[in-house]
Amino acid sequence: MTKTTPEQNKALVLEAFETLFNQRDYVAAERFWSEHYIGHSAHIVPGRSGLFDLVRTLPRALRYENQLFVAEGDYVIAPGRFSGNGRPAAWIAADIVRFGNGKLAEHWDVLQHEATQAESASGLPMFGEHFPV
């Protein structure tokens, strides 16, 4: 049984998301996601293969960027942006990952379309320091 630290988990999430979403290297991504991966996203069919199959359907221009990480125990919360998704606005996500045996074992997410400056009641960007162009 592999036990990882919160710091290792943060690095693993970033490398896993880079490998799957940005590089589209499905074989390499298998080393990050558990064979028994549980996904709680309503828009993704169950299992690691469900996630990988969804990514295969997304535009090649899709890119994941991370803003920060919060980690405690076996959990990581990773706010990020998925741009190039083929829609009018990027997705801003709060991905919550639970680790088990050193791999991404379980996942929840909250997705929202990124607001423009004109749409932002707070006047603040949802991701980073600047509004999307």
C-alpha positions as CSV (number, residue, x, y, z in Angstrom):
1,M,0.0,0.0,0.0
2,T,1.5,3.3,-1.1
3,K,1.0,6.3,1.2
4,T,1.6,9.8,-0.2
5,T,1.9,13.1,1.5
6,P,-0.3,16.2,0.8
7,E,2.7,17.8,-1.0
8,Q,3.3,14.7,-3.2
9,N,-0.5,14.6,-3.9
10,K,-0.5,18.2,-5.2
11,A,2.4,17.4,-7.5
12,L,0.7,14.2,-8.7
13,V,-2.6,16.0,-9.5
14,L,-0.7,18.6,-11.6
15,E,1.3,16.0,-13.4
16,A,-1.8,13.8,-13.9
17,F,-3.9,16.6,-15.3
18,E,-1.0,17.8,-17.6
19,T,-0.6,14.2,-18.9
20,L,-4.2,13.6,-19.6
21,F,-5.7,16.9,-20.6
22,N,-2.8,18.8,-22.2
23,Q,-0.6,16.0,-23.6
24,R,-3.4,13.5,-24.2
25,D,-1.1,10.6,-23.3
26,Y,-3.6,8.0,-22.2
27,V,-1.1,5.3,-21.6
28,A,1.1,7.5,-19.3
29,A,-2.1,8.8,-17.6
30,E,-3.0,5.3,-16.5
31,R,-0.1,5.4,-14.0
32,F,-1.9,8.3,-12.2
33,W,-5.5,7.1,-12.1
34,S,-6.5,4.0,-10.1
35,E,-7.9,1.0,-12.0
36,H,-10.8,1.3,-9.5
37,Y,-11.2,5.1,-10.0
38,I,-14.6,6.5,-8.9
39,G,-15.8,9.7,-10.6
40,H,-18.8,11.6,-9.1
41,S,-19.2,13.9,-12.2
42,A,-22.7,13.8,-13.6
43,H,-21.4,14.3,-17.1
44,I,-18.8,11.4,-17.2
45,V,-19.6,7.7,-17.3
46,P,-18.1,5.6,-14.5
47,G,-14.5,4.6,-14.2
48,R,-11.1,5.6,-15.5
49,S,-12.1,4.5,-19.0
50,G,-15.1,6.8,-18.8
51,L,-12.9,9.8,-18.0
52,F,-10.4,8.9,-20.7
53,D,-13.1,8.4,-23.3
54,L,-14.6,11.8,-22.4
55,V,-11.3,13.5,-22.9
56,R,-10.9,11.8,-26.3
57,T,-14.1,13.6,-27.4
58,L,-12.9,17.1,-26.4
59,P,-11.2,19.4,-28.8
60,R,-7.4,19.0,-29.2
61,A,-7.2,22.7,-28.3
62,L,-8.4,22.0,-24.7
63,R,-5.9,23.1,-22.1
64,Y,-5.8,22.8,-18.3
65,E,-4.2,25.5,-16.2
66,N,-4.0,25.3,-12.4
67,Q,-4.3,28.3,-10.2
68,L,-3.5,26.8,-6.7
69,F,-3.8,23.7,-4.6
70,V,-5.2,23.0,-1.2
71,A,-4.2,19.6,0.3
72,E,-5.0,17.8,3.5
73,G,-4.4,14.2,4.1
74,D,-5.5,12.2,1.1
75,Y,-7.5,15.1,-0.5
76,V,-6.5,17.8,-3.0
77,I,-8.6,20.7,-4.2
78,A,-7.4,22.1,-7.4
79,P,-9.1,25.2,-8.8
80,G,-8.3,25.5,-12.5
81,R,-9.3,26.6,-16.0
82,F,-10.2,24.4,-19.0
83,S,-9.9,26.6,-22.0
84,G,-10.2,25.7,-25.7
85,N,-13.2,23.5,-24.9
86,G,-15.1,24.5,-28.1
87,R,-17.6,26.6,-26.2
88,P,-18.0,30.4,-25.9
89,A,-16.4,30.4,-22.5
90,A,-13.7,28.4,-20.7
91,W,-14.7,26.2,-17.7
92,I,-13.6,27.2,-14.3
93,A,-13.3,24.0,-12.2
94,A,-12.8,23.1,-8.6
95,D,-11.5,19.6,-8.8
96,I,-11.5,17.6,-5.6
97,V,-9.4,14.4,-5.7
98,R,-9.0,11.7,-3.1
99,F,-5.8,9.6,-3.2
100,G,-5.6,5.9,-2.5
101,N,-2.5,3.8,-2.9
102,G,-0.6,6.7,-4.4
103,K,-3.1,7.2,-7.3
104,L,-6.1,9.4,-8.0
105,A,-8.8,7.1,-6.6
106,E,-11.9,9.4,-6.4
107,H,-13.0,12.7,-7.9
108,W,-15.7,15.4,-7.6
109,D,-15.9,18.6,-9.5
110,V,-17.8,21.8,-9.7
111,L,-17.8,23.4,-13.1
112,Q,-18.8,26.9,-14.1
113,H,-18.5,28.9,-17.3
114,E,-15.9,31.7,-16.9
115,A,-17.5,35.1,-16.6
116,T,-16.3,38.0,-18.7
117,Q,-15.6,41.4,-17.1
118,A,-19.1,42.6,-18.2
119,E,-20.7,39.5,-16.6
120,S,-18.8,39.8,-13.3
121,A,-20.9,41.5,-10.6
122,S,-17.8,41.5,-8.3
123,G,-15.6,43.1,-11.0
124,L,-13.0,40.4,-10.3
125,P,-11.8,37.6,-12.6
126,M,-12.8,34.0,-11.7
127,F,-9.3,32.7,-12.5
128,G,-5.9,34.5,-12.3
129,E,-5.5,38.2,-12.2
130,H,-7.0,39.1,-15.6
131,F,-10.3,38.5,-17.4
132,P,-10.2,36.4,-20.6
133,V,-9.7,38.3,-23.8
